[in-house]
């Protein structure tokens, strides 16, 4: 499946060709330098399927919850697009708010909306877990998150 995208636009919706976008990360030739690059490459790995080793390697060991490269390689969702809504990176921590569009089991368009927490350890970024955004008195997300709480 990876080779089918060689000269096409990357599934992560960056507008770049796959070869110059997520492929170097998925192939292990480069490591993502930003949380946005890691988010896009992880979405692409799920989109393509068969990239469980990459997903496993970029998931923080303390929050993998029994996942394996084999289980992560299975393509179980028909992903259709990624929107990055917010990206904050400060030091060795980062947050990405995104919407991942997919087709559900009944054939309906659906959206997975998440705030994801990332950590950089020894120069490498890892997905940690979803977090719940803190909400200001006006009902708007502040961009600050509460680790350990799943996003709606």
C-alpha positions as CSV (number, residue, x, y, z in Angstrom):
1,X,0.0,0.0,0.0
2,X,2.9,2.4,0.8
3,X,4.3,2.2,-2.7
4,X,0.8,3.0,-4.2
5,X,1.3,6.6,-2.8
6,X,4.9,7.2,-4.0
7,X,4.0,10.0,-6.4
8,X,0.7,11.0,-5.0
9,X,-0.3,13.6,-2.4
10,X,0.3,12.4,1.1
11,X,-2.8,10.9,2.9
12,X,-2.1,13.3,5.8
13,X,-3.6,16.2,3.8
14,X,-0.4,18.4,4.0
15,X,-0.6,19.1,0.3
16,X,2.9,17.6,-0.1
17,X,3.8,14.5,-2.1
18,X,4.0,11.4,0.0
19,X,7.7,10.9,-0.8
20,X,8.6,14.3,0.6
21,X,6.1,14.2,3.5
22,X,5.4,11.1,5.6
23,X,7.2,8.3,3.7
24,X,10.7,9.2,5.2
25,X,9.3,8.9,8.7
26,X,7.3,5.6,8.0
27,X,10.4,4.1,6.4
28,X,12.6,5.0,9.3
29,X,14.9,7.2,7.2
30,X,14.0,10.3,9.2
31,X,12.5,11.1,12.6
32,X,9.8,13.7,12.9
33,X,11.2,17.0,14.3
34,X,7.9,18.4,15.4
35,X,4.7,17.2,17.0
36,X,2.8,18.1,13.8
37,X,5.1,15.9,11.7
38,X,4.6,13.0,14.1
39,X,0.8,13.6,14.2
40,X,0.6,13.6,10.4
41,X,2.9,10.6,10.0
42,X,0.9,8.6,12.6
43,X,-2.4,9.4,10.8
44,X,-0.8,8.3,7.5
45,X,0.3,5.0,9.1
46,X,-3.2,4.3,10.3
47,X,-4.6,5.4,6.8
48,X,-2.3,3.0,4.9
49,X,-2.4,0.1,7.4
50,X,0.6,-2.3,7.7
51,X,2.7,0.3,9.5
52,X,2.2,-1.1,13.0
53,X,6.0,-1.1,13.8
54,X,6.1,2.7,13.2
55,X,3.0,3.3,15.3
56,X,4.3,1.1,18.1
57,X,7.8,2.8,18.0
58,X,6.3,6.3,18.2
59,X,3.8,5.5,21.0
60,X,5.1,6.2,24.5
61,X,5.8,2.8,26.2
62,X,3.9,3.7,29.4
63,X,0.6,4.3,27.5
64,X,0.6,1.6,24.8
65,X,-1.8,-0.5,26.9
66,X,-0.9,-3.9,25.5
67,X,-0.8,-2.9,21.9
68,X,1.6,-4.7,19.6
69,X,3.0,-3.9,16.1
70,X,0.8,-6.7,14.7
71,X,-2.4,-5.3,16.2
72,X,-1.5,-1.7,15.1
73,X,-0.8,-2.9,11.5
74,X,-4.4,-3.9,10.9
75,X,-6.4,-1.4,9.0
76,X,-9.7,-1.3,10.8
77,X,-11.0,2.1,9.8
78,X,-11.7,3.8,6.4
79,X,-9.9,7.1,7.0
80,X,-10.7,9.9,4.7
81,X,-8.9,13.0,5.8
82,X,-7.0,14.9,8.6
83,X,-7.4,18.4,9.8
84,X,-4.9,19.9,12.2
85,X,-6.8,22.5,14.2
86,X,-4.2,23.4,16.9
87,X,-0.5,22.6,17.3
88,X,1.5,23.8,20.3
89,X,5.0,22.7,21.0
90,X,7.1,24.0,23.9
91,X,10.3,22.4,24.9
92,X,9.9,18.7,25.1
93,X,6.1,18.7,25.2
94,X,3.4,19.3,22.6
95,X,-0.3,19.2,22.0
96,X,-2.1,18.7,18.7
97,X,-5.8,19.1,18.3
98,X,-7.1,17.3,15.2
99,X,-10.1,15.9,13.4
100,X,-9.7,12.7,11.6
101,X,-12.5,12.0,9.1
102,X,-13.6,8.4,8.4
103,X,-16.5,6.3,7.2
104,X,-18.1,4.3,10.0
105,X,-19.3,0.7,9.8
106,X,-22.7,1.8,8.6
107,X,-21.2,3.8,5.7
108,X,-21.8,7.2,7.3
109,X,-19.2,10.0,7.4
110,X,-17.9,10.4,10.9
111,X,-15.2,12.4,12.7
112,X,-12.7,11.5,15.5
113,X,-11.8,14.8,17.4
114,X,-8.9,14.6,19.8
115,X,-6.4,16.6,21.6
116,X,-3.2,14.5,21.7
117,X,-0.3,14.9,24.1
118,X,3.2,14.3,22.9
119,X,6.6,14.1,24.7
120,X,10.1,14.3,23.3
121,X,12.6,12.0,24.9
122,X,16.3,11.9,23.9
123,X,15.4,13.9,20.8
124,X,12.5,11.6,19.6
125,X,8.8,12.5,19.7
126,X,6.2,10.1,21.1
127,X,2.5,10.1,21.2
128,X,1.4,9.8,24.8
129,X,-2.4,9.9,25.0
130,X,-5.5,11.9,24.4
131,X,-6.1,14.8,26.8
132,X,-9.2,16.8,27.7
133,X,-9.0,20.5,26.8
134,X,-9.5,23.0,29.6
135,X,-12.4,25.3,28.9
136,X,-12.5,29.1,29.8
137,X,-15.5,30.8,31.3
138,X,-16.7,31.8,27.8
139,X,-16.8,28.1,26.7
140,X,-13.7,28.3,24.5
141,X,-10.9,25.8,24.7
142,X,-7.8,27.6,26.2
143,X,-5.2,25.4,24.5
144,X,-4.2,24.0,27.8
145,X,-4.9,20.4,28.5
146,X,-5.4,18.1,31.4
147,X,-3.2,15.0,30.8
148,X,-4.9,11.7,31.3
149,X,-8.4,12.8,30.4
150,X,-9.8,11.6,27.0
151,X,-11.0,14.3,24.6
152,X,-14.6,14.2,23.5
